[in-house]
Amino acid sequence: MELRELIELYDHDERIESEDPRYRREESMGVIRQVPLMPDRLGFVTYSRLDEENAGAVIRSQIDRFSDLGIDFEWKLYDHDTPPDLKERLRGVGFTIEEAESIMVLDLDQVQIELLKPAPTVARNEATRPMGAGLPGEKIEIRRITEPDNLPDVIAVEEAVWNEKMEWIHDHLGSYLRDYPGLLSVYVVYVDGVPASAAWVFFLSNSRFASLWGGSTLTGQRGKGLYTALLAVRVQEAVQRQRRFLAVDASSMSRPVLEKYGFQLLDYSTPCKWQVKK
C-alpha cells in the first residue's frame, strides 16, 4: 500500500471515525474532538483539516469549547495536517508544544515470520509459563494482566524506565479492564518473578488498526528479547482478532526495533497541550 493511501486510512480509522466509550465524539468546523465523559480526564482534538483563512477562528473555538467544559486538552497535530504552519499558530496562542513522536505502522499482511512463531501460553494473572528467553538460569514469564489490582507491576516498570510518576495508569488502564475488557490487553514480562517489561494494546471496535502503547523494559533487563517478546504477543493477538494494521507512537528508543520488524514511518505527531485548569 502506498504511503499516501495508508495515511488516508489511518486518518479515517484512528482520527476521524475513532470512537472510545469513555469519550463523546464531537465534530464541527473541520475538527474532531474527543470529550471525556469524566471531567477530570484530558480531552483531545484528534483530527483537523483547516486552511489559512479559518485556522485562527477554529483554534479559538476549540479553546472556548474546552474552557466552557473546564477540561484540559491536547491537540494531536500531525505533520501532514493543514495549514502547514498550524504548529506555530498553536504555539503563538499559548499551547505547550511537546516533543514530536514517530507514528509507525505495520501491515499485518506482510508481518515477518519471526513475530508469528508459536508464542508462549499467555495465561491470565498469576498462572504463567516460561518464555524461554533471557540468560541461562533465569526464569522468564509473560503474563496477561486482566485485573486492575495487578497494574502496580505495570506502573513499577513504566516509572522506573521514564523516571516519572505514572499513577494515571491505574485509572486509565484500570477503567478499561473493569468496564471494557475487550478493548484492551495488558502484558508484563517477569524475570525471576520481578516485573521487567510491560506493554499494552488497544482494539477500538470500529478501526482496522490496533494501537500499541507502553512498550518499556528496565535498563538492566535489556538485550534479552523481552521487548520483542511483548511485540510478538501483541502482533499475534492482533492477527487473531483480524486487525489489518498495528500503529504505535514510537520513542527514539523503540523505533529501531520496530523498523527491524517491518514497521514503517507514517508521519510525525506533536502533542500540543492547552491547560484550562490553571
Beta strands, then each sheet from edge to edge (+ up, - down):
strand 1: 23-28
strand 2: 31-36
strand 3: 43-48
strand 4: 73-78
strand 5: 96-97
strand 6: 101-107
strand 7: 140-145
strand 8: 184-191
strand 9: 194-202
strand 10: 209-217
strand 11: 245-250
strand 12: 264-274
sheet 1: 1+ 2- 3+ 4+ 12- 5+
sheet 2: 1+ 2- 3+ 4+ 12- 6+ 11- 10- 9+ 8- 7+
end
